[in-house]
């Protein structure tokens, strides 16, 4: 009897404790929500251990693969796809609309070839427009948007780190030229080069004015923006903020929240603070730590021989002038938020202690080759530079009607070729089914290499394709 009384007393105490504590939302197995609890940004700071980073990645993967619903706030009835928060006057009849978005309710809806985080087939193409003057205009007419394929995200953290270091190199050259001009009282012409990639020249005057007329392949602020086909996205964080709103109608608080819009429900769908700062950090962590594509080692001796010959041909005809086999990277520490983001994306000064994701914690990063200085050689087959890729005779890749962010219509960022063997079809619009076809479509600055390719023998062209087909995304490596 005494024991029963004690048991009742303990049970009463437990009930009282539960009633006094905050109620925790437990999701039903049939819940249609993806986000049951937001990631707390205050817990993400300093250098994360592998265990902490993996836990954050897991949350990011849930957000990347989850199919957002109206219960999460999907859709944006009174907001456009514009990267600057922009209202629309009337809600669309359906939350889905291909050219103006939303066009998917999951990131993985487009990024899935050959695995989640990969590229997309033609059917997953997205439509890119600014979303200001045509905010209330629904049309499938291509003159109001540019149709683009979905790029893969493997190795994206390495790409952003390269861009950050190259930006720092270019800006250091600008500072040194300005200082020298002030010291000598004479104009100073300086060559802009970062990691061996030529970005033209600047002329610094003694009064501090910088003549940017000779700058090539990068914006006037000398910030390398490595993401999107046009090279206009600075960081994974910016890309994620933009894409969530554009494609899914999910607004990130750091861009569309009360600070910048005066409301916690900018899109007017009845859901406040749909994506927290911590949620974005989790998505960035997942993308930044995706392993890079690899080189397939064919078991077929004929493929081995053809690929070896093709690699040499790739260099010989000039493909590697833009599609550089590797670029050196000094540090594998991915700091989030990064150093070059602007208002509307979380910035370094806005957090007490930025998070550091040390990519060297991963076996795939430690396995990357290094040069004699100890720099990691990132095998991207690109140069993070914009180039003119179409001309009057070979215009297939200059197929867009709208300029984006003041980048000319025939100018695109060099596509990194790592993973190209796993991510067909090709071209900015995913409308070229073969590697042979996209090589033949190169005009402008790629015309010389294209003409060299056409002049090859059938066997030489076949070997070059055999080589490119070895640049793959390895699902087994991703699973590890």
C-alpha positions as CSV (number, residue, x, y, z in Angstrom):
1,X,0.0,0.0,0.0
2,X,2.8,2.3,0.9
3,X,4.6,1.6,-2.4
4,X,1.4,2.4,-4.3
5,X,1.1,5.8,-2.5
6,X,4.7,6.6,-3.4
7,X,4.0,5.6,-7.0
8,X,1.0,7.9,-7.1
9,X,3.0,10.8,-5.6
10,X,5.8,10.3,-8.2
11,X,3.2,10.2,-11.0
12,X,1.6,13.4,-9.8
13,X,5.0,15.1,-9.6
14,X,5.8,13.9,-13.2
15,X,2.5,15.3,-14.5
16,X,3.1,18.6,-12.7
17,X,6.6,18.8,-14.3
18,X,5.2,18.1,-17.7
19,X,2.5,20.7,-17.3
20,X,5.0,23.3,-16.1
21,X,7.4,22.7,-19.0
22,X,7.1,24.0,-22.6
23,X,5.0,21.9,-24.8
24,X,7.0,20.1,-27.5
25,X,5.4,19.6,-30.9
26,X,5.5,15.9,-31.8
27,X,4.7,15.3,-35.5
28,X,2.1,12.7,-36.3
29,X,3.4,10.0,-38.7
30,X,0.9,11.3,-41.3
31,X,1.8,15.0,-40.9
32,X,2.1,16.8,-44.2
33,X,4.7,19.3,-42.8
34,X,8.4,19.0,-43.6
35,X,9.5,21.5,-41.0
36,X,8.5,20.5,-37.5
37,X,11.2,22.4,-35.7
38,X,13.5,25.2,-37.0
39,X,17.2,24.9,-36.7
40,X,18.5,27.3,-34.0
41,X,21.3,29.5,-35.5
42,X,22.7,30.3,-32.0
43,X,23.8,26.6,-31.8
44,X,25.9,26.9,-35.0
45,X,29.1,28.7,-34.3
46,X,32.9,28.2,-34.3
47,X,34.5,25.2,-35.8
48,X,32.1,22.3,-35.8
49,X,33.2,18.8,-34.9
50,X,32.5,16.1,-37.4
51,X,29.7,14.9,-35.2
52,X,28.1,18.3,-35.0
53,X,28.6,19.0,-38.7
54,X,27.0,15.6,-39.6
55,X,24.0,16.4,-37.4
56,X,23.6,19.8,-39.1
57,X,24.0,18.1,-42.6
58,X,21.3,15.7,-41.7
59,X,18.9,18.5,-41.0
60,X,19.9,20.2,-44.2
61,X,19.3,17.0,-46.2
62,X,15.8,16.8,-44.7
63,X,15.1,20.3,-45.9
64,X,16.7,19.7,-49.3
65,X,14.7,16.5,-50.0
66,X,11.5,17.3,-48.1
67,X,8.5,18.2,-50.3
68,X,7.2,21.4,-48.7
69,X,3.4,21.8,-48.4
70,X,1.0,24.6,-47.6
71,X,1.4,23.5,-44.0
72,X,5.0,24.7,-44.2
73,X,4.1,27.9,-46.1
74,X,4.8,26.7,-49.7
75,X,3.7,29.1,-52.4
76,X,3.9,32.9,-52.5
77,X,0.4,34.3,-53.5
78,X,1.4,38.0,-53.0
79,X,5.1,37.9,-53.7
80,X,7.1,37.5,-56.9
81,X,10.2,35.5,-57.7
82,X,12.4,38.6,-57.5
83,X,15.5,38.3,-55.3
84,X,14.6,41.7,-53.9
85,X,11.4,41.3,-51.9
86,X,8.7,42.4,-54.3
87,X,4.9,42.3,-53.8
88,X,2.4,41.3,-56.4
89,X,-1.1,42.8,-56.6
90,X,-3.1,39.6,-57.0
91,X,-2.7,36.0,-56.2
92,X,-2.3,33.4,-59.0
93,X,-5.1,30.8,-59.6
94,X,-2.6,28.0,-58.8
95,X,0.5,28.1,-56.6
96,X,2.4,26.3,-59.4
97,X,3.4,28.2,-62.6
98,X,6.4,27.2,-64.7
99,X,7.8,30.5,-65.9
100,X,7.1,32.6,-62.8
101,X,7.2,29.8,-60.1
102,X,6.7,28.2,-57.9
103,X,7.7,25.3,-60.0
104,X,8.6,22.6,-57.5
105,X,8.0,21.9,-53.8
106,X,11.4,20.2,-53.2
107,X,15.0,21.1,-54.0
108,X,15.5,17.5,-55.0
109,X,12.7,17.8,-57.5
110,X,15.2,19.3,-59.9
111,X,18.6,18.3,-58.4
112,X,18.4,14.5,-58.6
113,X,20.6,13.1,-61.5
114,X,22.2,10.7,-60.9
115,X,21.4,11.1,-57.1
116,X,20.0,13.8,-54.8
117,X,22.1,16.9,-55.2
118,X,22.8,16.2,-58.8
119,X,21.6,17.8,-62.0
120,X,18.3,17.7,-63.8
121,X,16.9,16.4,-67.0
122,X,15.2,18.7,-69.6
123,X,11.9,18.2,-67.8
124,X,13.3,20.0,-64.7
125,X,14.3,23.2,-66.5
126,X,13.6,26.4,-64.6
127,X,12.7,29.9,-65.9
128,X,14.8,32.8,-64.7
129,X,13.4,36.4,-64.8
130,X,13.8,39.4,-62.5
131,X,10.2,39.4,-61.5
132,X,9.7,43.2,-61.1
133,X,8.0,44.9,-64.1
134,X,6.1,41.7,-65.0
135,X,5.2,40.8,-61.5
136,X,1.5,40.3,-62.4
137,X,2.0,39.0,-65.9
138,X,1.7,35.2,-66.4
139,X,3.0,34.0,-69.7
140,X,4.8,31.1,-71.2
141,X,6.4,33.4,-73.8
142,X,10.2,32.9,-73.6
143,X,10.8,36.7,-74.1
144,X,9.8,37.1,-70.4
145,X,12.2,34.6,-68.9
146,X,15.3,32.5,-69.7
147,X,15.0,28.7,-69.6
148,X,17.8,27.0,-67.8
149,X,18.8,23.5,-66.8
150,X,19.6,22.6,-63.2
151,X,23.3,22.2,-62.4
152,X,24.6,19.6,-60.0
153,X,25.9,20.7,-56.6
154,X,28.6,18.2,-56.0
155,X,31.8,19.8,-54.9
156,X,29.9,23.1,-54.4
157,X,31.8,23.9,-51.2
158,X,35.1,23.7,-52.9
159,X,33.9,25.9,-55.8
160,X,32.8,28.6,-53.3
161,X,36.1,28.4,-51.5
162,X,38.0,28.8,-54.7
163,X,35.8,31.9,-55.6
164,X,36.5,33.4,-52.2
165,X,40.3,33.0,-52.6
166,X,40.3,34.3,-56.1
167,X,38.2,37.3,-55.1
168,X,40.8,38.1,-52.4
169,X,43.6,37.8,-54.9
170,X,42.0,40.2,-57.4
171,X,41.1,42.7,-54.7
172,X,44.7,42.6,-53.3
173,X,46.0,43.4,-56.8
174,X,43.6,46.4,-57.0
175,X,44.7,47.6,-53.5
176,X,48.4,47.3,-54.4
177,X,48.0,49.1,-57.7
178,X,46.1,52.0,-56.0
179,X,48.8,52.2,-53.3
180,X,51.6,52.3,-55.9
181,X,49.8,55.0,-57.9
182,X,49.5,57.2,-54.8
183,X,53.2,56.6,-53.9
184,X,54.6,57.4,-57.3
185,X,52.1,60.0,-58.5
186,X,51.8,58.1,-61.8
187,X,49.1,55.8,-63.2
188,X,49.7,52.1,-62.6
189,X,48.5,49.4,-64.9
190,X,48.1,46.0,-63.2
191,X,47.3,42.6,-64.6
192,X,44.4,40.9,-62.9
193,X,45.1,37.2,-62.4
194,X,43.9,34.8,-59.8
195,X,45.1,31.2,-59.5
196,X,46.5,31.5,-63.0
197,X,43.2,32.7,-64.6
198,X,43.5,36.0,-66.5
199,X,40.8,38.6,-65.8
200,X,42.2,41.5,-67.8
201,X,43.7,44.7,-66.4
202,X,43.0,47.7,-64.3
203,X,44.6,51.2,-64.3
204,X,44.9,52.9,-61.0
205,X,45.3,56.7,-61.0
206,X,47.1,58.7,-58.3
207,X,43.8,60.2,-57.1
208,X,42.4,56.8,-56.3
209,X,40.2,56.4,-59.4
210,X,40.4,52.9,-60.9
211,X,39.8,52.4,-64.6
212,X,37.9,49.1,-65.0
213,X,37.6,49.2,-68.8
214,X,40.1,46.3,-69.1
215,X,38.4,43.9,-66.7
216,X,37.2,40.7,-68.3
217,X,35.0,37.8,-67.1
218,X,34.1,39.2,-63.7
219,X,32.0,42.1,-62.2
220,X,33.6,45.5,-61.7
221,X,33.7,44.8,-57.9
222,X,36.1,41.9,-58.7
223,X,33.9,39.4,-56.7
224,X,33.9,36.0,-58.3
225,X,30.3,34.7,-58.4
226,X,30.6,31.0,-59.1
227,X,27.0,29.9,-59.1
228,X,24.4,29.8,-61.9
229,X,25.2,29.5,-65.6
230,X,25.7,33.3,-65.8
231,X,28.0,33.4,-62.8
232,X,25.8,35.9,-60.8
233,X,25.4,34.1,-57.5
234,X,28.1,34.8,-54.9
235,X,27.5,32.0,-52.5
236,X,25.5,28.9,-51.6
237,X,23.7,30.9,-49.0
238,X,22.6,33.5,-51.5
239,X,21.7,30.8,-54.0
240,X,19.6,29.0,-51.4
241,X,17.7,32.2,-50.2
242,X,16.9,33.0,-53.9
243,X,15.9,29.4,-54.9
244,X,13.6,28.8,-51.9
245,X,11.6,31.8,-52.7
246,X,11.6,31.5,-56.5
247,X,11.0,27.8,-56.9
248,X,9.1,26.9,-53.7
249,X,7.6,30.0,-52.4
250,X,9.4,29.4,-49.1
251,X,10.7,32.7,-47.7
252,X,13.9,32.9,-45.7
253,X,13.6,35.3,-42.7
254,X,17.1,36.7,-43.4
255,X,15.9,38.0,-46.8
256,X,12.1,38.3,-46.7
257,X,11.5,38.7,-42.9
258,X,10.6,41.7,-40.8
259,X,14.0,43.4,-41.0
260,X,13.8,44.0,-44.7
261,X,10.1,43.9,-45.5
262,X,8.5,45.1,-42.2
263,X,6.5,41.9,-41.9
264,X,7.1,38.3,-41.0
265,X,4.7,37.1,-43.7
266,X,5.9,38.9,-46.8
267,X,4.1,36.6,-49.3
268,X,0.8,36.9,-47.5
269,X,0.1,33.2,-47.2
270,X,-0.6,33.2,-43.5
271,X,2.7,31.6,-42.5
272,X,5.3,33.7,-40.7
273,X,9.1,33.1,-40.7
274,X,8.9,30.1,-43.0
275,X,12.6,29.4,-43.2
276,X,14.8,30.4,-40.3
277,X,18.4,31.6,-40.4
278,X,19.5,28.3,-38.9
279,X,17.5,26.4,-41.6
280,X,19.5,28.2,-44.3
281,X,22.7,27.3,-42.5
282,X,21.7,23.6,-42.4
283,X,21.0,23.7,-46.2
284,X,24.3,25.4,-46.8
285,X,26.2,22.9,-44.7
286,X,24.7,20.0,-46.6
287,X,25.5,21.5,-50.0
288,X,29.0,22.7,-49.0
289,X,30.0,19.2,-47.8
290,X,28.9,17.2,-50.9
291,X,31.9,15.4,-52.2
292,X,33.3,16.4,-55.6
293,X,32.7,14.3,-58.7
294,X,35.4,11.8,-59.5
295,X,37.1,10.1,-62.4
296,X,35.8,6.7,-63.4
297,X,38.5,4.0,-63.9
298,X,37.1,2.0,-66.8
299,X,37.6,-1.8,-66.6
300,X,37.3,-2.0,-70.3
301,X,40.9,-1.8,-71.8
302,X,39.6,-0.1,-75.0
303,X,37.9,2.6,-72.9
304,X,41.0,3.1,-70.9
305,X,43.1,3.6,-74.0
306,X,40.6,5.9,-75.7
307,X,40.2,8.0,-72.5
308,X,43.9,8.4,-72.2
309,X,44.2,9.6,-75.8
310,X,41.1,11.8,-75.3
311,X,42.7,13.5,-72.3
312,X,45.7,14.5,-74.4
313,X,43.5,15.7,-77.2
314,X,41.4,17.8,-74.8
315,X,44.6,19.7,-73.9
316,X,45.9,19.8,-77.4
317,X,43.0,21.5,-79.1
318,X,42.6,24.1,-76.3
319,X,39.6,22.9,-74.3
320,X,41.7,23.2,-71.1
321,X,42.3,27.0,-71.7
322,X,38.8,27.5,-70.1
323,X,38.1,24.0,-68.7
324,X,41.2,23.9,-66.5
325,X,41.7,20.5,-65.0
326,X,42.3,21.9,-61.5
327,X,42.7,25.1,-59.6
328,X,44.7,25.3,-56.3
329,X,42.9,25.9,-53.0
330,X,44.8,27.0,-49.9
331,X,42.2,26.3,-47.2
332,X,39.5,23.7,-46.7
333,X,37.7,25.7,-44.0
334,X,34.3,26.8,-45.2
335,X,33.2,29.8,-43.1
336,X,29.4,30.5,-43.1
337,X,28.3,33.2,-43.6
338,X,31.0,34.1,-46.1
339,X,33.0,37.3,-46.7
340,X,31.4,38.7,-49.9
341,X,27.6,38.4,-49.3
342,X,25.6,41.6,-49.3
343,X,22.4,42.8,-47.7
344,X,19.5,40.3,-47.8
345,X,21.9,37.4,-47.2
346,X,23.3,36.7,-43.7
347,X,26.7,38.4,-43.4
348,X,29.7,37.8,-41.2
349,X,29.2,41.0,-39.1
350,X,25.6,39.8,-38.2
351,X,26.7,36.8,-36.2
352,X,28.8,36.7,-33.1
353,X,30.9,33.8,-34.2
354,X,30.6,32.5,-37.8
355,X,30.4,28.7,-38.2
356,X,33.4,26.9,-39.7
357,X,32.8,23.7,-41.6
358,X,36.2,22.0,-42.0
359,X,36.0,20.0,-45.2
360,X,39.3,18.2,-44.3
361,X,37.3,16.2,-41.8
362,X,36.0,14.2,-44.7
363,X,38.0,11.4,-46.3
364,X,37.1,12.6,-49.8
365,X,38.7,16.0,-49.1
366,X,41.9,14.4,-47.7
367,X,42.2,12.2,-50.8
368,X,42.4,15.2,-53.2
369,X,45.8,15.8,-54.7
370,X,48.0,18.7,-53.6
371,X,50.7,20.7,-55.3
372,X,54.2,21.4,-54.1
373,X,53.0,24.3,-51.9
374,X,50.5,22.0,-50.2
375,X,47.5,23.6,-51.8
376,X,44.6,21.2,-52.6
377,X,44.1,20.8,-56.4
378,X,40.4,21.0,-57.0
379,X,39.6,19.0,-60.2
380,X,36.8,21.1,-61.5
381,X,37.6,21.4,-65.2
382,X,36.6,25.1,-65.1
383,X,38.1,28.6,-64.5
384,X,35.3,30.4,-62.6
385,X,35.3,33.1,-65.4
386,X,32.6,34.4,-67.7
387,X,33.2,34.0,-71.4
388,X,31.5,35.0,-74.7
389,X,30.3,31.6,-75.8
390,X,28.3,32.4,-79.0
391,X,28.9,34.3,-82.2
392,X,27.0,35.0,-85.4
393,X,27.9,31.7,-87.1
394,X,27.7,29.5,-84.0
395,X,24.9,30.9,-81.9
396,X,23.2,27.9,-80.2
397,X,24.5,28.7,-76.7
398,X,23.5,32.4,-77.0
399,X,19.9,31.4,-77.0
400,X,18.5,33.7,-74.2
401,X,16.4,36.8,-74.8
402,X,16.9,38.5,-71.5
403,X,20.1,39.8,-70.0
404,X,20.5,38.8,-66.3
405,X,22.1,41.0,-63.8
406,X,23.7,43.1,-66.5
407,X,25.6,40.1,-68.0
408,X,25.4,40.0,-71.8
409,X,23.1,37.4,-73.3
410,X,26.0,35.6,-75.1
411,X,28.2,35.5,-72.0
412,X,28.2,32.6,-69.5
413,X,30.4,31.2,-66.8
414,X,32.6,28.3,-67.9
415,X,30.7,25.1,-67.0
416,X,32.7,22.9,-64.7
417,X,33.1,19.6,-66.4
418,X,33.5,17.4,-63.4
419,X,30.5,15.2,-63.3
420,X,29.7,15.8,-67.0
421,X,29.6,12.0,-67.7
422,X,26.6,11.7,-65.3
423,X,24.6,14.8,-66.0
424,X,23.3,14.8,-69.6
425,X,21.6,16.5,-71.4
426,X,23.8,19.5,-72.0
427,X,23.8,23.3,-72.7
428,X,22.4,26.1,-70.6
429,X,18.9,24.9,-71.7
430,X,19.5,21.2,-71.4
431,X,18.5,20.8,-75.0
432,X,21.7,19.2,-76.4
433,X,21.5,15.4,-75.8
434,X,25.2,14.6,-76.5
435,X,28.7,15.8,-75.5
436,X,29.5,15.9,-79.2
437,X,26.6,18.2,-79.8
438,X,27.4,20.7,-77.0
439,X,31.1,20.8,-78.2
440,X,30.0,21.6,-81.7
441,X,27.7,24.4,-80.3
442,X,30.7,26.4,-78.8
443,X,31.1,29.8,-80.5
444,X,32.7,33.0,-79.4
445,X,35.8,32.4,-77.2
446,X,35.1,28.6,-77.5
447,X,35.1,28.7,-81.2
448,X,38.8,27.8,-81.7
449,X,38.6,24.7,-79.6
450,X,35.3,23.8,-81.3
451,X,36.8,24.1,-84.7
452,X,39.8,22.0,-83.6
453,X,37.4,19.3,-82.4
454,X,35.6,19.2,-85.8
455,X,38.9,19.0,-87.6
456,X,39.9,15.8,-85.6
457,X,39.6,12.3,-87.0
458,X,36.6,10.2,-86.0
459,X,38.8,8.2,-83.7
460,X,40.3,11.3,-82.0
461,X,36.8,12.8,-81.4
462,X,35.7,9.4,-80.0
463,X,38.6,9.4,-77.6
464,X,37.8,12.9,-76.3
465,X,34.2,11.8,-75.6
466,X,35.5,8.7,-73.9
467,X,37.6,10.9,-71.7
468,X,34.7,13.2,-70.8
469,X,32.5,10.2,-70.0
470,X,34.9,9.3,-67.2
471,X,34.2,12.5,-65.3
472,X,31.3,11.2,-63.2
473,X,29.4,11.6,-60.0
474,X,29.9,8.4,-58.1
475,X,26.7,7.4,-56.1
476,X,28.8,5.0,-54.0
477,X,31.1,7.8,-52.9
478,X,28.1,9.9,-52.0
479,X,26.6,7.2,-49.9
480,X,29.8,7.0,-47.9
